[in-house]
């Protein structure tokens, strides 16, 4: 343990340089996380999920999907997930003047980036963070393996309920009648 270690805040991110979108800055439990622009197939999987969620949302009128929104849980916890879906009720009351979520969207989606540290952050640190702040469902997408891990809230924790691949269909109790074949996410 380092005495007097620097603890970053969401407010500190305002001072970060704008490099045209090549870097993404997040803070998890006061630790600064800097990632680079993702692989195009990472973006493709995120775009496909965003498209499907947007189509479903327009039909259902139950909420809305967003690409790479800022989500501020606390002064020491601010992230930029790849895709989220939020109900109309949370959308109505959970966005600040800068356009960042200040409440947990019901569904958070992270597309894995290369590297053990990136995978560990998404599968462990972010899952714990999302559990703490009340996210109802969390999808971890691996575009290399073409799989989606689905975590659902159970006793205040996001727990793995299934890993989907190939011909499997992705559905959710949060999204009545939503379904997409896993292979469609990676086309």
Secondary structure, DSSP 8 states (H G I E B T S, - for coil): --TT-----HHHHTTS---SSSEEEEEETTEEEEEE---HHHHHHHHHHHHHHHHHHHHH-SEEEEES--EEEETTEEE--SEEEEEHHHHHHSB-TTS-BSS--SEEEEE--SSHHHHHIIIIIHHHHHHHTT-SEEEEEETTTTEEEEEEEETTEEEEEEEEETT-EEEETTEEEEEEEHHHHT-
